[in-house]
Amino acid sequence: MSSAISLSRIEKWFGAGTEAVHALAPTDLAVAEGEFVVLLGPSGCGKTTLLRMIGGLLEPTRGALKVEDKELWSHGVRQGQALSELGMVFQDANLFPWLSIEDNIALPLELKGVGTTERRAKARELTKLVGIAGFEKRWPRELSGGMRQRAAIARALSYNPKILLMDEPFGALDAMTRDTMNLELQRIWMETRKTVVLVTHSISEAVFLADRIVLLSPRPGRIDTIIDVPMPRPRSLDVQASKDFQEIAKMLRHRLAEIS
């Protein structure tokens, strides 16, 4: 299986001289096409730094980063071909309050010059996919946090990127809504088969969603352990009570306690 994302000795420092902070030690990682990978680790371990480098929001200090076999950075400049393969969802939905849900979802297409009829049709198609059909004309303030995150996922999918990067997308939601969104994200992933890389602090969320969990050590972050999650899909919330789920979660808790 070919790699959708390939990291070779990626490293990140912030600042210079004696004040420099070593955020991420040299890191190698390959993510296969269609794989769901979760980055897990203690606060400050470099999870978000790593995700932002993959997303083209931060330039690596050293190392090579390829997206769909295309270099993401060249001489300090992000490369459009690689960047176009990436969609990103943050903890805050970041919807524009003066745009309807439909227009928020369609905004990336508008910026690409797609016509009104086509982009609104795409927005309506995506509201069905993420479970907010019927709310296209509403304002963001009229939707719950979970529904706003659904709209943010739809917006990230609007131009059909091959890769979806998610930085604690459900971290601000209450526990019940978060469970619902985990189920919905699994469904969306199974329908689209996008490559997904998700950052979370939640062990249970990681085990529920992932094909593989990449556990990072404290700063400077480095890959400590990679754990396969072989449980069949679709996974219901009941899987959390299973022996396999509990064993993987226990292993992660113990390892996090050892490295933190």
C-alpha positions in Angstrom: 0.0 0.0 0.0 1.4 3.4 -1.0 2.0 6.2 1.6 -0.3 9.2 1.6 2.0 11.0 4.1 5.7 10.3 4.4 7.9 12.0 7.1 11.7 11.6 7.0 13.7 12.9 9.9 11.3 15.7 10.4 12.4 18.0 13.3 11.2 21.3 14.8 12.8 24.0 16.8 11.2 27.2 17.9 13.4 30.3 18.4 17.1 30.5 18.2 20.3 30.4 20.4 20.0 29.7 24.1 16.3 30.5 24.0 15.5 27.8 21.4 12.9 25.2 22.2 13.3 21.7 20.8 9.7 20.8 20.1 10.0 17.7 18.0 13.0 15.3 17.7 13.9 13.8 14.3 10.8 11.7 13.4 10.0 9.2 10.7 6.5 8.1 9.9 4.5 6.8 7.0 0.7 6.9 6.8 -0.9 4.6 4.3 -3.7 5.8 1.9 -7.1 5.4 3.6 -5.6 4.8 7.0 -6.9 6.4 10.2 -4.0 7.3 12.4 -4.3 9.0 15.8 -1.5 11.0 17.5 -1.6 10.6 21.3 0.7 11.9 24.0 1.0 14.1 27.1 0.5 17.9 26.8 3.5 19.6 25.1 4.8 16.5 23.4 4.6 17.9 19.9 1.4 16.3 18.6 -0.1 19.6 17.3 3.3 20.8 16.1 3.6 17.6 14.0 0.1 17.9 12.7 0.6 21.5 11.7 3.8 20.6 9.9 1.9 17.9 7.9 -0.8 20.5 7.2 1.7 23.1 5.9 1.0 25.5 8.7 4.5 25.2 10.1 7.8 24.6 8.2 10.0 21.8 9.6 13.4 23.0 10.8 14.9 19.9 9.2 13.7 16.8 7.3 11.6 16.0 4.3 7.8 15.8 4.2 5.8 14.3 1.3 2.1 14.3 0.7 0.8 11.9 -2.0 4.5 11.6 -3.1 4.8 15.4 -3.6 7.2 17.5 -1.5 5.2 19.8 0.7 8.0 22.3 1.2 10.6 23.5 -1.2 13.1 26.2 -0.2 10.8 27.5 2.5 7.8 27.7 0.2 4.7 25.5 0.5 3.9 23.6 -2.7 0.4 24.1 -4.0 0.0 20.6 -5.5 0.7 18.9 -2.1 -1.2 21.4 -0.1 -4.4 20.9 -2.3 -4.5 17.3 -1.0 -5.0 18.4 2.6 -8.2 19.4 4.5 -7.9 20.5 8.2 -10.4 20.6 11.1 -9.5 22.4 14.4 -11.0 22.2 17.9 -12.8 25.5 17.2 -15.1 25.2 14.1 -14.0 28.7 13.0 -17.1 29.3 11.0 -17.7 32.8 9.7 -20.7 34.2 11.7 -21.8 36.4 8.8 -22.1 33.4 6.4 -24.8 30.8 6.4 -23.8 27.2 7.0 -24.1 26.5 3.3 -21.9 29.4 2.4 -19.3 28.5 5.1 -19.1 24.9 3.7 -18.8 26.2 0.1 -16.3 29.0 0.9 -13.2 27.0 -0.2 -14.9 26.3 -3.5 -15.8 30.0 -4.0 -12.1 30.9 -3.4 -11.2 28.4 -6.1 -13.6 30.1 -8.5 -16.2 27.4 -8.6 -19.6 28.7 -9.8 -22.5 29.4 -7.4 -24.8 26.6 -8.5 -22.0 23.9 -8.4 -20.7 24.9 -5.0 -24.1 25.1 -3.4 -25.0 21.7 -4.8 -21.7 20.4 -3.3 -22.5 22.0 0.1 -26.0 20.4 0.2 -24.4 17.0 -0.7 -21.9 17.4 2.2 -24.6 18.5 4.7 -26.2 15.1 4.1 -22.9 13.3 4.5 -22.2 15.0 7.9 -25.8 14.8 9.2 -26.9 18.4 9.1 -29.2 18.4 6.1 -31.9 21.0 6.5 -29.7 23.5 8.3 -28.0 24.9 5.2 -29.6 28.4 5.6 -29.0 28.7 9.3 -26.3 30.9 10.9 -23.5 29.3 12.9 -24.8 30.8 16.1 -28.1 28.9 15.7 -26.3 25.5 15.8 -24.9 23.5 18.7 -21.2 22.9 19.1 -21.4 19.4 17.6 -23.4 20.7 14.6 -20.8 23.4 14.0 -18.1 20.8 14.0 -20.0 18.8 11.5 -20.1 21.9 9.3 -16.4 22.4 9.8 -15.8 18.8 8.6 -18.0 19.4 5.6 -16.0 22.5 4.7 -12.7 20.6 5.0 -14.1 18.0 2.6 -15.6 20.5 0.1 -12.8 20.4 -2.4 -12.4 16.7 -2.0 -8.9 16.5 -0.4 -7.4 13.0 -0.1 -6.2 13.7 3.5 -8.1 15.0 6.5 -6.1 16.4 9.4 -7.9 16.9 12.7 -6.6 18.7 15.8 -8.7 17.7 18.8 -11.9 18.4 16.8 -14.2 17.3 19.6 -12.1 18.4 22.6 -14.5 21.2 23.5 -17.7 19.1 23.4 -19.5 17.4 26.3 -19.0 13.7 26.8 -22.3 12.5 25.2 -21.9 14.8 22.1 -18.3 13.7 21.8 -19.3 10.0 21.7 -21.9 10.9 19.0 -19.3 12.7 17.0 -16.8 9.8 17.2 -19.5 7.5 15.8 -20.3 10.1 13.0 -16.6 10.6 12.2 -16.1 6.8 11.9 -19.2 6.7 9.6 -17.9 9.6 7.4 -14.4 7.9 7.2 -15.9 4.6 6.2 -18.0 6.3 3.5 -15.2 8.4 2.1 -12.1 6.4 2.9 -10.1 9.5 3.3 -6.7 9.3 5.0 -7.2 10.7 8.5 -4.6 11.9 11.0 -6.2 13.0 14.3 -4.7 14.5 17.4 -6.3 13.8 20.8 -5.6 13.6 24.5 -8.3 11.0 25.0 -7.1 7.4 25.2 -10.6 6.0 24.7 -11.2 8.2 21.6 -7.9 7.1 20.2 -8.6 3.4 20.6 -12.2 3.8 19.3 -11.2 5.6 16.1 -7.7 4.5 15.1 -6.3 1.9 12.8 -2.9 2.8 14.4 -2.1 4.9 17.5 1.2 6.8 17.4 2.3 7.6 21.0 4.6 10.6 21.4 7.0 11.1 24.3 7.4 14.4 26.3 9.3 17.3 24.7 11.2 17.0 22.6 8.5 14.8 21.1 9.5 11.6 19.5 7.7 8.4 18.6 7.7 6.2 21.6 5.3 3.4 20.6 3.1 2.6 17.6 0.1 0.4 18.4 -2.2 -1.3 15.9 -5.9 -1.4 16.7 -7.2 -4.6 15.0 -10.8 -4.4 16.2 -13.3 -4.8 13.3 -15.4 -2.0 12.0 -17.9 -0.5 12.3 -17.3 -0.1 16.0 -20.2 0.7 18.3 -19.7 2.4 21.6 -20.2 -1.0 23.3 -16.8 -2.0 22.0 -15.3 0.1 24.9 -16.4 -2.7 27.2 -14.6 -5.4 25.2 -11.4 -7.2 26.4 -9.5 -6.0 23.3 -10.4 -2.4 23.8 -9.6 -2.5 27.5 -6.2 -4.2 27.0 -5.1 -1.6 24.4 -6.3 1.3 26.6 -4.6 -0.2 29.7 -1.3 -0.6 27.7 -1.5 3.1 26.6 -2.3 4.3 30.1 0.7 2.4 31.6 3.0 3.6 28.9 1.9 7.2 29.3 2.5 7.0 33.0 6.0 5.7 32.4 7.0 8.4 30.0 5.3 11.4 31.5 
